Amino acid sequence: MARATGDILPDSLIHKILSYLNPEEAAPMKIISKTWLQAWLMTKANLVFEVHSRKHIRIVDKIMEIYRDRKFPIDKFIFQSVREFDSREVFLLFDKWLGVALQNGVKDLVFRVPGFSYHFPIFKVLASKSLRKL
């Protein structure tokens, strides 16, 4: 079976290219190659998400599920929403993502959500042994 064109590049070059992509740019890569998507996930110890819509919420959720299942380490987790969400469903996702980040050893955590509807789980976050910067 022939390899996909993107898979003939050395892993080090794939990792270098992918280190410059944000989640939105990387999401369509699963069409190109599972190798590229896997490589992107492994190079991203610094997760930076800027959410503008529910579509972005779905992308973040898929990425965080992979990090949870594969236990990839997370050094930095930055989540910023420019939109206020008032859905309990979305708040449960926020809690889940924070849990994954903390479980995977996040050291630097930035979580910005406009409005006052979401109750940040401060005690859960402060109990983390890996967290160095909040």
C-alpha positions in Angstrom: 0.0 0.0 0.0 1.4 3.4 -1.0 2.0 6.0 1.7 0.2 9.3 1.6 2.4 12.1 0.1 2.5 13.9 3.5 3.8 10.9 5.2 7.1 10.7 3.2 8.5 13.7 5.1 10.7 13.0 8.1 9.0 13.3 11.5 11.2 16.1 12.6 10.2 18.2 9.6 6.5 17.4 10.1 6.8 18.4 13.8 8.5 21.7 12.8 5.8 22.6 10.3 3.0 21.7 12.7 4.4 23.7 15.6 3.3 26.9 13.9 -0.4 25.9 13.5 -3.2 26.8 15.8 -6.1 24.3 16.4 -8.4 25.8 13.7 -5.6 25.4 11.1 -4.8 21.9 12.3 -8.3 20.5 12.4 -8.7 19.9 8.6 -5.4 18.0 8.6 -7.1 14.8 9.5 -8.2 14.8 5.8 -4.6 15.0 4.7 -3.2 12.3 7.0 -3.7 10.8 10.4 0.1 10.9 10.8 0.1 14.7 10.5 -2.8 15.1 12.9 -1.1 12.8 15.4 2.2 14.7 15.0 0.4 18.0 15.6 -1.2 16.8 18.8 2.1 15.6 20.1 3.9 18.9 19.4 1.3 21.0 21.2 2.2 21.1 24.9 1.0 24.7 24.8 -2.7 24.8 24.0 -4.1 28.2 23.1 -7.8 28.4 22.2 -9.7 31.6 21.2 -13.4 30.8 20.9 -15.8 32.8 18.8 -18.6 30.3 18.2 -20.1 26.9 19.0 -18.0 25.5 16.1 -14.9 26.4 18.0 -16.3 24.8 21.1 -16.6 21.5 19.2 -13.0 21.7 18.0 -11.7 22.4 21.5 -13.7 19.5 22.8 -12.3 17.0 20.2 -8.8 18.1 20.9 -9.2 17.9 24.7 -10.7 14.5 24.5 -7.6 13.3 22.6 -5.4 14.8 25.2 -7.4 13.2 27.9 -7.4 9.7 26.3 -3.8 9.7 25.3 -2.6 11.6 28.4 -0.4 14.0 26.4 1.3 16.5 28.7 0.0 20.1 28.7 2.4 22.8 29.8 0.2 25.8 29.1 -3.6 25.9 28.7 -5.0 29.3 27.5 -8.7 29.5 26.8 -10.2 32.8 25.8 -13.8 33.4 24.7 -14.9 36.6 23.1 -18.5 35.5 23.4 -20.5 35.0 26.6 -22.0 31.5 26.9 -24.9 30.9 29.2 -25.5 27.2 28.5 -25.1 24.6 31.3 -23.9 22.2 28.5 -21.0 24.6 27.6 -20.2 25.1 31.3 -19.8 21.3 31.8 -17.4 21.3 28.8 -15.4 24.1 30.5 -15.2 22.0 33.7 -14.2 19.0 31.7 -11.4 20.8 29.8 -10.0 22.3 33.0 -10.0 18.8 34.5 -8.1 17.4 31.5 -5.5 20.2 31.7 -5.0 19.7 35.4 -4.8 15.9 35.1 -2.2 16.3 32.3 0.1 18.4 34.4 -0.7 22.0 33.2 1.8 24.5 34.7 0.4 27.7 33.3 -3.4 28.3 33.2 -5.3 31.2 31.6 -9.0 31.0 31.4 -11.0 34.0 30.3 -14.7 33.9 29.8 -16.8 37.1 29.6 -19.7 37.6 31.9 -20.6 36.2 35.3 -22.6 33.1 34.4 -19.8 30.6 34.6 -18.6 29.7 38.1 -14.9 29.0 37.8 -13.9 25.9 40.0 -11.2 27.8 41.9 -10.7 25.2 44.6 -10.2 22.4 42.1 -7.6 24.5 40.3 -5.8 25.5 43.5 -5.6 21.9 44.6 -3.4 21.1 41.5 0.1 20.1 42.3 1.5 21.0 38.9 0.1 24.5 38.5 2.7 27.3 38.7 0.9 30.2 37.1 -2.7 31.1 37.2 
